[in-house]
Amino acid sequence: MVRFFLRCIVATLSLLSTIMMFYNGYWGWGIVLILLTCIVGLSFFRNENMVLALNSMRTGDTEKASKYINKIKHPQFLPKKQHAYVLLLKAVLNTQKLGFSESEIYLRKAMSLGLRTGQDNAVARMHLAGICAQTGRKKESLTLLAEAKKFDSGGMMKEQISQMQRQLKVAPSKNQMRMAQMMGGRKKTPRR
């Protein structure tokens, strides 16, 4: 929040100084300050930690991306689309730390806010399907995988989706998992 106020102050000062430069006849400095004002103005629409996290994800450094994305404490103050991407990245990168229930909440909220590309929607649905499969909701997982297949127009995730569908076919249902827990697991019969 402090950064936001500082950004507002810098943007206001930059805009006022630009106007003063043009008013006093310093056209060269006025043009330079217009560029500075534009850069400061863009910082309202693009969070620097978000940009650094996405760049780290592209290079394959997930630890660094997780560090940058966790620096964003109040994503609700970001524009709607960026808020969705912050939630998506937090859920994908921090599933082990957050747990399945909180990751699922983040993914569902990111999907409801709206992700820009179909590929991002497919990634969100595939991760949500994996969480549902881990918690024993096989039907919901299969429907999410079918939706992910629809969103994957480029076919980049076709192999991962089909592999997950094959794994779900042999996975036990929620009732089978519950029965195994009640019975204390699978017991071996003694040899005679």
CYANA upper distance limits for C-alpha pairs under 8 A (distance plus 0.5 A):
  1 MET  CA      5 PHE  CA      7.00
  1 MET  CA     74 HIS  CA      8.39
  2 VAL  CA      6 LEU  CA      6.67
  3 ARG  CA      7 ARG  CA      6.48
  4 PHE  CA      8 CYS  CA      6.70
  5 PHE  CA      9 ILE  CA      6.71
  6 LEU  CA     10 VAL  CA      6.63
  7 ARG  CA     11 ALA  CA      6.53
  7 ARG  CA     40 VAL  CA      7.80
  7 ARG  CA     44 PHE  CA      8.38
  8 CYS  CA     12 THR  CA      6.61
  9 ILE  CA     13 LEU  CA      6.62
 10 VAL  CA     14 SER  CA      6.44
 10 VAL  CA     40 VAL  CA      8.03
 11 ALA  CA     15 LEU  CA      6.57
 11 ALA  CA     37 THR  CA      6.80
 11 ALA  CA     40 VAL  CA      6.44
 11 ALA  CA     41 GLY  CA      7.20
 12 THR  CA     16 LEU  CA      6.61
 13 LEU  CA     17 SER  CA      6.51
 14 SER  CA     18 THR  CA      6.60
 14 SER  CA     33 LEU  CA      7.30
 14 SER  CA     36 LEU  CA      7.79
 14 SER  CA     37 THR  CA      6.16
 15 LEU  CA     19 ILE  CA      6.82
 15 LEU  CA     33 LEU  CA      8.36
 15 LEU  CA     34 ILE  CA      8.18
 15 LEU  CA     37 THR  CA      6.70
 16 LEU  CA     20 MET  CA      6.70
 17 SER  CA     21 MET  CA      6.59
 17 SER  CA     33 LEU  CA      8.04
 18 THR  CA     22 PHE  CA      6.92
 18 THR  CA     29 TRP  CA      8.37
 18 THR  CA     30 GLY  CA      5.63
 18 THR  CA     31 ILE  CA      8.30
 18 THR  CA     33 LEU  CA      5.93
 18 THR  CA     34 ILE  CA      6.82
 19 ILE  CA     23 TYR  CA      6.57
 19 ILE  CA     30 GLY  CA      7.86
 20 MET  CA     24 ASN  CA      6.55
 21 MET  CA     25 GLY  CA      6.74
 21 MET  CA     26 TYR  CA      5.59
 21 MET  CA     27 TRP  CA      7.21
 21 MET  CA     29 TRP  CA      7.01
 21 MET  CA     30 GLY  CA      5.56
 22 PHE  CA     26 TYR  CA      6.14
 22 PHE  CA     27 TRP  CA      6.08
 22 PHE  CA     30 GLY  CA      6.00
 26 TYR  CA     30 GLY  CA      6.61
 27 TRP  CA     31 ILE  CA      6.73
 28 GLY  CA     32 VAL  CA      6.99
 29 TRP  CA     33 LEU  CA      6.61
 30 GLY  CA     34 ILE  CA      6.67
 31 ILE  CA     35 LEU  CA      7.07
 32 VAL  CA     36 LEU  CA      6.98
 33 LEU  CA     37 THR  CA      6.48
 34 ILE  CA     38 CYS  CA      6.65
 35 LEU  CA     39 ILE  CA      6.85
 36 LEU  CA     40 VAL  CA      6.77
 37 THR  CA     41 GLY  CA      6.43
 38 CYS  CA     42 LEU  CA      6.59
 39 ILE  CA     43 SER  CA      7.05
 40 VAL  CA     44 PHE  CA      7.74
 41 GLY  CA     45 PHE  CA      7.96
 42 LEU  CA     46 ARG  CA      6.73
 43 SER  CA     47 ASN  CA      6.67
 43 SER  CA     48 GLU  CA      7.75
 45 PHE  CA     78 LEU  CA      8.10
 45 PHE  CA     79 PRO  CA      7.33
 46 ARG  CA     50 MET  CA      7.89
 46 ARG  CA     51 VAL  CA      7.73
 46 ARG  CA     82 GLN  CA      8.27
 47 ASN  CA     51 VAL  CA      6.93
 47 ASN  CA     78 LEU  CA      8.23
 48 GLU  CA     52 LEU  CA      6.72
 49 ASN  CA     53 ALA  CA      6.50
 49 ASN  CA     68 TYR  CA      5.84
 49 ASN  CA     69 ILE  CA      6.78
 49 ASN  CA     71 LYS  CA      7.54
 49 ASN  CA     72 ILE  CA      7.44
 50 MET  CA     54 LEU  CA      6.70
 50 MET  CA     68 TYR  CA      7.59
 50 MET  CA     69 ILE  CA      6.78
 50 MET  CA     86 VAL  CA      7.60
 51 VAL  CA     55 ASN  CA      6.69
 52 LEU  CA     56 SER  CA      6.64
 52 LEU  CA     65 ALA  CA      7.68
 52 LEU  CA     68 TYR  CA      7.16
 53 ALA  CA     57 MET  CA      6.68
 53 ALA  CA     64 LYS  CA      7.66
 53 ALA  CA     65 ALA  CA      4.69
 53 ALA  CA     66 SER  CA      7.54
 53 ALA  CA     67 LYS  CA      8.41
 53 ALA  CA     68 TYR  CA      5.84
 53 ALA  CA     69 ILE  CA      6.38
 54 LEU  CA     58 ARG  CA      6.80
 54 LEU  CA     65 ALA  CA      7.38
 55 ASN  CA     59 THR  CA      6.96
 55 ASN  CA     65 ALA  CA      8.33
 56 SER  CA     60 GLY  CA      6.68
 56 SER  CA     61 ASP  CA      5.75
 56 SER  CA     62 THR  CA      7.16
 56 SER  CA     64 LYS  CA      6.79
 56 SER  CA     65 ALA  CA      5.62
 57 MET  CA     61 ASP  CA      6.29
 57 MET  CA     62 THR  CA      6.32
 57 MET  CA     65 ALA  CA      6.41
 61 ASP  CA     65 ALA  CA      6.87
 62 THR  CA     66 SER  CA      6.44
 62 THR  CA     93 LEU  CA      7.61
 63 GLU  CA     67 LYS  CA      6.74
 64 LYS  CA     68 TYR  CA      6.80
 65 ALA  CA     69 ILE  CA      6.58
 65 ALA  CA     93 LEU  CA      8.46
 66 SER  CA     70 ASN  CA      6.50
 66 SER  CA     89 LEU  CA      8.46
 66 SER  CA     90 LYS  CA      7.82
 66 SER  CA     93 LEU  CA      6.43
 66 SER  CA     94 ASN  CA      7.68
 67 LYS  CA     71 LYS  CA      7.04
 68 TYR  CA     72 ILE  CA      7.88
 69 ILE  CA     86 VAL  CA      7.33
 69 ILE  CA     89 LEU  CA      7.64
 69 ILE  CA     90 LYS  CA      7.10
 70 ASN  CA     90 LYS  CA      7.70
 74 HIS  CA     78 LEU  CA      8.38
 75 PRO  CA     82 GLN  CA      8.39
 75 PRO  CA     83 HIS  CA      5.83
 75 PRO  CA     86 VAL  CA      7.31
 75 PRO  CA     87 LEU  CA      8.45
 76 GLN  CA     80 LYS  CA      8.32
 76 GLN  CA     83 HIS  CA      6.59
 77 PHE  CA     83 HIS  CA      8.35
 78 LEU  CA     82 GLN  CA      6.61
 78 LEU  CA     83 HIS  CA      6.13
 79 PRO  CA     83 HIS  CA      6.61
 80 LYS  CA     84 ALA  CA      6.87
 80 LYS  CA    113 LEU  CA      7.05
 80 LYS  CA    114 GLY  CA      8.50
 81 LYS  CA     85 TYR  CA      6.94
 81 LYS  CA    113 LEU  CA      7.37
 81 LYS  CA    114 GLY  CA      7.01
 81 LYS  CA    115 LEU  CA      6.92
 81 LYS  CA    116 ARG  CA      7.82
 82 GLN  CA     86 VAL  CA      6.60
 83 HIS  CA     87 LEU  CA      6.79
 83 HIS  CA    110 ALA  CA      7.99
 83 HIS  CA    113 LEU  CA      8.29
 84 ALA  CA     88 LEU  CA      6.67
 84 ALA  CA    109 LYS  CA      7.75
 84 ALA  CA    110 ALA  CA      4.72
 84 ALA  CA    111 MET  CA      7.60
 84 ALA  CA    113 LEU  CA      6.14
 84 ALA  CA    114 GLY  CA      6.95
 84 ALA  CA    115 LEU  CA      6.89
 85 TYR  CA     89 LEU  CA      6.55
 85 TYR  CA    110 ALA  CA      7.22
 85 TYR  CA    115 LEU  CA      7.48
 86 VAL  CA     90 LYS  CA      6.56
 87 LEU  CA     91 ALA  CA      6.60
 87 LEU  CA    106 TYR  CA      5.87
 87 LEU  CA    107 LEU  CA      7.17
 87 LEU  CA    109 LYS  CA      7.96
 87 LEU  CA    110 ALA  CA      6.15
 88 LEU  CA     92 VAL  CA      6.65
 88 LEU  CA    106 TYR  CA      7.08
 88 LEU  CA    107 LEU  CA      6.15
 88 LEU  CA    110 ALA  CA      6.26
 88 LEU  CA    124 ALA  CA      7.39
 89 LEU  CA     93 LEU  CA      6.28
 90 LYS  CA     94 ASN  CA      6.10
 90 LYS  CA     95 THR  CA      8.33
 90 LYS  CA    103 SER  CA      8.31
 90 LYS  CA    106 TYR  CA      8.07
 91 ALA  CA     95 THR  CA      6.13
 91 ALA  CA     98 LEU  CA      8.26
 91 ALA  CA    102 GLU  CA      8.31
 91 ALA  CA    103 SER  CA      5.13
 91 ALA  CA    104 GLU  CA      7.88
 91 ALA  CA    106 TYR  CA      6.30
 91 ALA  CA    107 LEU  CA      6.71
 92 VAL  CA    103 SER  CA      8.00
 92 VAL  CA    127 HIS  CA      7.74
 94 ASN  CA     98 LEU  CA      6.35
 94 ASN  CA    103 SER  CA      8.23
 95 THR  CA     99 GLY  CA      6.02
 95 THR  CA    100 PHE  CA      6.97
 95 THR  CA    103 SER  CA      6.32
 96 GLN  CA    100 PHE  CA      8.31
 98 LEU  CA    102 GLU  CA      6.37
 98 LEU  CA    103 SER  CA      6.76
 99 GLY  CA    103 SER  CA      6.71
100 PHE  CA    104 GLU  CA      6.48
100 PHE  CA    131 ILE  CA      6.66
101 SER  CA    105 ILE  CA      6.82
102 GLU  CA    106 TYR  CA      6.78
103 SER  CA    107 LEU  CA      6.65
104 GLU  CA    108 ARG  CA      6.61
104 GLU  CA    128 LEU  CA      6.77
104 GLU  CA    131 ILE  CA      7.51
105 ILE  CA    109 LYS  CA      6.63
106 TYR  CA    110 ALA  CA      6.58
107 LEU  CA    111 MET  CA      6.70
107 LEU  CA    124 ALA  CA      6.80
107 LEU  CA    128 LEU  CA      7.23
108 ARG  CA    112 SER  CA      6.67
108 ARG  CA    128 LEU  CA      8.49
109 LYS  CA    113 LEU  CA      6.65
110 ALA  CA    114 GLY  CA      6.79
110 ALA  CA    115 LEU  CA      7.53
111 MET  CA    115 LEU  CA      6.78
111 MET  CA    121 ASN  CA      7.53
111 MET  CA    124 ALA  CA      7.76
115 LEU  CA    120 ASP  CA      6.88
115 LEU  CA    121 ASN  CA      6.64
116 ARG  CA    120 ASP  CA      7.65
116 ARG  CA    121 ASN  CA      8.39
117 THR  CA    121 ASN  CA      7.02
118 GLY  CA    122 ALA  CA      6.60
118 GLY  CA    151 PHE  CA      5.35
118 GLY  CA    152 ASP  CA      6.65
118 GLY  CA    153 SER  CA      7.58
119 GLN  CA    123 VAL  CA      6.75
119 GLN  CA    151 PHE  CA      6.85
119 GLN  CA    152 ASP  CA      6.00
119 GLN  CA    153 SER  CA      7.94
119 GLN  CA    154 GLY  CA      8.35
120 ASP  CA    124 ALA  CA      6.69
121 ASN  CA    125 ARG  CA      6.66
121 ASN  CA    148 ALA  CA      7.52
121 ASN  CA    151 PHE  CA      6.93
122 ALA  CA    126 MET  CA      6.52
122 ALA  CA    147 GLU  CA      7.89
122 ALA  CA    148 ALA  CA      4.69
122 ALA  CA    149 LYS  CA      7.41
122 ALA  CA    150 LYS  CA      8.37
122 ALA  CA    151 PHE  CA      5.77
122 ALA  CA    152 ASP  CA      6.19
123 VAL  CA    127 HIS  CA      6.68
123 VAL  CA    148 ALA  CA      7.69
124 ALA  CA    128 LEU  CA      6.63
125 ARG  CA    129 ALA  CA      6.46
125 ARG  CA    144 LEU  CA      6.13
125 ARG  CA    145 LEU  CA      7.19
125 ARG  CA    147 GLU  CA      7.66
125 ARG  CA    148 ALA  CA      6.01
126 MET  CA    130 GLY  CA      6.75
126 MET  CA    144 LEU  CA      7.27
126 MET  CA    145 LEU  CA      6.40
126 MET  CA    148 ALA  CA      6.57
126 MET  CA    161 ILE  CA      7.73
127 HIS  CA    131 ILE  CA      6.85
128 LEU  CA    132 CYS  CA      6.68
128 LEU  CA    141 SER  CA      8.02
128 LEU  CA    144 LEU  CA      7.84
129 ALA  CA    133 ALA  CA      6.56
129 ALA  CA    140 GLU  CA      7.74
129 ALA  CA    141 SER  CA      4.76
129 ALA  CA    142 LEU  CA      7.60
129 ALA  CA    144 LEU  CA      6.03
129 ALA  CA    145 LEU  CA      6.72
130 GLY  CA    134 GLN  CA      6.71
130 GLY  CA    141 SER  CA      7.42
130 GLY  CA    164 MET  CA      8.45
131 ILE  CA    135 THR  CA      6.80
132 CYS  CA    136 GLY  CA      6.71
132 CYS  CA    137 ARG  CA      5.55
132 CYS  CA    138 LYS  CA      7.29
132 CYS  CA    140 GLU  CA      7.27
132 CYS  CA    141 SER  CA      5.88
133 ALA  CA    137 ARG  CA      6.01
133 ALA  CA    138 LYS  CA      6.02
133 ALA  CA    141 SER  CA      6.25
133 ALA  CA    168 LEU  CA      7.77
136 GLY  CA    172 PRO  CA      8.37
136 GLY  CA    173 SER  CA      6.77
136 GLY  CA    174 LYS  CA      5.21
136 GLY  CA    177 MET  CA      8.00
137 ARG  CA    141 SER  CA      6.72
137 ARG  CA    173 SER  CA      7.96
137 ARG  CA    174 LYS  CA      6.88
138 LYS  CA    142 LEU  CA      6.73
138 LYS  CA    168 LEU  CA      7.40
138 LYS  CA    173 SER  CA      6.87
138 LYS  CA    174 LYS  CA      7.87
139 LYS  CA    143 THR  CA      6.85
140 GLU  CA    144 LEU  CA      6.67
141 SER  CA    145 LEU  CA      6.70
142 LEU  CA    146 ALA  CA      6.76
142 LEU  CA    165 GLN  CA      7.49
142 LEU  CA    168 LEU  CA      8.16
143 THR  CA    147 GLU  CA      6.80
144 LEU  CA    148 ALA  CA      6.60
145 LEU  CA    149 LYS  CA      6.64
145 LEU  CA    161 ILE  CA      7.00
145 LEU  CA    165 GLN  CA      7.88
146 ALA  CA    150 LYS  CA      6.99
147 GLU  CA    151 PHE  CA      6.89
148 ALA  CA    152 ASP  CA      6.61
148 ALA  CA    161 ILE  CA      8.23
149 LYS  CA    153 SER  CA      8.24
149 LYS  CA    157 MET  CA      8.46
149 LYS  CA    158 LYS  CA      7.55
149 LYS  CA    161 ILE  CA      7.54
152 ASP  CA    156 MET  CA      7.35
152 ASP  CA    157 MET  CA      7.11
152 ASP  CA    158 LYS  CA      7.95
157 MET  CA    161 ILE  CA      6.62
158 LYS  CA    162 SER  CA      6.67
159 GLU  CA    163 GLN  CA      6.57
160 GLN  CA    164 MET  CA      6.65
161 ILE  CA    165 GLN  CA      6.70
162 SER  CA    166 ARG  CA      6.73
163 GLN  CA    167 GLN  CA      6.82
164 MET  CA    168 LEU  CA      6.69
165 GLN  CA    169 LYS  CA      6.89
166 ARG  CA    170 VAL  CA      7.50
167 GLN  CA    171 ALA  CA      6.70
172 PRO  CA    176 GLN  CA      6.27
172 PRO  CA    177 MET  CA      6.86
173 SER  CA    177 MET  CA      6.78
174 LYS  CA    178 ARG  CA      6.64
175 ASN  CA    179 MET  CA      6.58
176 GLN  CA    180 ALA  CA      6.65
177 MET  CA    181 GLN  CA      6.78
178 ARG  CA    182 MET  CA      6.71
179 MET  CA    183 MET  CA      6.59
180 ALA  CA    184 GLY  CA      6.60
180 ALA  CA    185 GLY  CA      5.27
180 ALA  CA    186 ARG  CA      7.13
181 GLN  CA    185 GLY  CA      6.17
